[in-house]
Amino acid sequence: MKCGGEQFELDQIDLQILASLQEHGRIPVVKLAEQVGLSAPSVVERIKKLEDGGIITGYHASLDAKKLGQDVTAFIGVSIADAKKISSFEATVPTLDDVLECHHVTGQHTMLLKVRTRDTSSLEELIRTVRLIEGVARTETMVVLSTHTERTQLAIRPGAGREGAEARRHRHSARNGLGEPKKV
């Protein structure tokens, strides 16, 4: 991974820092330093490298959507007839406040939106707005009845960096009787 102009690997301490910051973004640096066994200035330096390297992209508060009046969650599959219109669609979607996520997907739809609205009337209005975006051929909406698991945190596992990926490929090759991967 490039960080600034230098190359660095994520080690176990970096992974611990990432896991802790995901869980408690406002943890005091001194407490985080105690958890990982480093000095506070060393932890600050590592966090800065993780930010500069684009691994930490921001800090956010988790909000309870229902308590803020956003009671309806839905997924909207969007089919775009002309591939040339996809970038226009992608440029328009961020202007729609109720759209939480927009993914370009494979399968039946071109795009998949995750949305939260006040009620079904505001969902209907959002669907109407999406259908009016140039290039949209059709939509299919799935309203969420209940949510059992919803995460915003990535699972941080040992070996999550590039070294870990190489080790996983090696284990997979060995397990499947493929022996050592060939070096080109």
C-alpha positions in Angstrom: 0.0 0.0 0.0 1.2 3.5 -0.8 1.1 6.1 1.9 2.3 9.5 0.8 5.2 8.4 -1.3 6.2 5.5 0.8 5.2 1.8 0.8 4.0 0.2 4.0 2.2 -2.9 5.2 -0.5 -3.1 7.8 0.8 -4.9 10.8 -1.1 -6.3 13.8 -1.0 -3.0 15.7 -2.5 -1.1 12.7 -5.3 -3.7 12.6 -6.0 -3.3 16.3 -6.1 0.5 15.9 -8.5 0.2 13.0 -10.8 -2.2 14.9 -10.8 0.0 18.0 -11.5 3.2 16.0 -14.4 1.5 14.2 -15.9 0.5 17.5 -15.2 3.7 19.4 -14.3 6.6 17.0 -13.9 9.0 19.9 -11.6 6.9 22.0 -8.9 9.0 23.6 -5.5 8.4 22.0 -3.9 7.7 25.4 -6.4 4.9 26.0 -5.9 3.5 22.4 -2.2 3.6 23.0 -2.6 1.6 26.2 -4.7 -1.0 24.3 -2.1 -1.5 21.6 1.0 -1.2 23.8 2.5 2.0 22.2 3.1 5.6 23.2 0.4 8.1 22.4 2.7 9.9 19.8 3.3 6.6 18.1 -0.4 5.9 17.8 -1.0 9.4 16.5 1.6 8.8 13.8 0.1 5.5 12.8 -3.4 7.0 12.6 -2.0 9.8 10.4 -0.4 7.3 8.1 -3.7 5.3 7.9 -5.6 8.5 7.1 -3.0 9.7 4.5 -3.0 6.2 3.0 -6.8 6.4 2.5 -7.6 3.5 4.8 -9.3 5.7 7.3 -11.7 7.8 5.2 -13.5 9.7 8.0 -15.1 9.7 11.4 -18.9 9.4 11.8 -21.6 9.2 14.4 -24.1 6.3 14.2 -27.6 7.5 14.3 -30.9 5.8 15.0 -32.9 6.4 11.8 -36.3 5.6 13.4 -35.8 8.1 16.3 -35.1 10.7 13.6 -38.3 9.9 11.8 -36.9 7.8 9.0 -39.1 4.7 9.4 -39.0 3.1 6.0 -35.9 1.3 4.5 -36.1 0.0 1.0 -33.9 -1.2 -1.8 -34.6 0.1 -5.3 -33.2 -1.8 -8.3 -32.8 0.6 -11.2 -32.5 -0.6 -14.8 -30.8 1.9 -17.1 -31.5 1.4 -20.8 -28.4 3.0 -22.3 -25.0 2.4 -20.7 -24.0 5.9 -21.8 -26.5 7.3 -19.2 -25.0 5.5 -16.2 -22.5 8.3 -15.4 -25.3 10.9 -15.6 -27.4 8.7 -13.2 -24.4 8.4 -10.8 -24.0 12.2 -10.8 -27.6 12.8 -10.0 -28.1 10.3 -7.2 -26.0 12.1 -4.6 -28.5 15.0 -4.8 -31.3 12.8 -3.5 -31.1 13.1 0.3 -32.9 9.8 1.1 -30.5 7.7 -0.9 -27.9 6.1 1.5 -26.0 3.9 -0.9 -25.8 3.5 -4.7 -24.1 0.5 -6.2 -23.5 -0.5 -9.8 -24.4 -4.2 -9.8 -24.5 -7.3 -12.0 -27.7 -9.1 -12.6 -31.2 -7.9 -13.4 -30.6 -4.3 -12.5 -27.9 -1.8 -13.4 -27.9 0.1 -10.1 -29.1 -0.8 -6.6 -30.0 1.9 -4.2 -30.5 1.6 -0.4 -32.9 4.3 0.8 -34.5 5.5 4.0 -37.6 7.7 4.0 -40.1 9.0 6.5 -43.0 6.9 5.3 -44.4 5.1 2.2 -45.6 8.4 0.7 -42.1 9.9 0.8 -40.8 6.6 -0.6 -43.3 6.8 -3.5 -42.2 10.4 -4.2 -38.5 9.3 -4.2 -39.3 6.4 -6.6 -41.1 8.9 -8.9 -38.0 11.2 -8.8 -35.6 8.3 -9.6 -37.8 7.2 -12.5 -37.5 10.7 -13.9 -33.7 10.6 -14.1 -32.6 10.4 -17.7 -31.9 6.9 -18.9 -33.9 5.1 -16.2 -36.0 2.4 -18.0 -37.6 0.8 -14.9 -37.3 0.4 -11.2 -38.2 -2.4 -8.8 -38.6 -1.6 -5.1 -38.2 -3.9 -2.2 -39.4 -2.5 1.2 -37.6 -3.8 4.3 -40.1 -5.3 6.8 -37.4 -5.8 9.5 -33.6 -5.7 9.8 -31.9 -8.4 11.8 -28.2 -7.5 10.9 -26.9 -4.2 9.7 -23.2 -3.4 10.0 -21.2 -0.3 9.2 -18.0 -1.8 10.5 -15.6 -4.0 8.5 -14.4 -7.2 10.1 -10.7 -6.7 11.0 -8.9 -10.0 10.9 -5.3 -10.9 11.4 -3.6 -10.9 8.0 -5.9 -8.4 6.5 -3.1 -6.5 4.8 -1.3 -7.6 1.6 0.9 -10.1 3.5 -2.2 -11.8 4.7 -3.7 -12.0 1.2 -0.6 -13.7 -0.1 -0.6 -16.2 2.7 -4.3 -17.0 2.0 -3.5 -17.6 -1.7 -0.7 -19.9 -0.7 -2.9 -21.9 1.7 -5.6 -22.1 -0.9 -3.2 -23.4 -3.5 -1.7 -25.9 -1.1 -5.2 -27.1 0.0 -6.3 -27.6 -3.6 -3.1 -29.6 -4.4 -1.8 -26.8 -6.7 1.5 -26.6 -4.9 3.5 -23.4 -4.9 2.1 -20.6 -7.0 4.3 -20.0 -10.0 6.3 -16.8 -10.0 6.5 -15.0 -13.3 
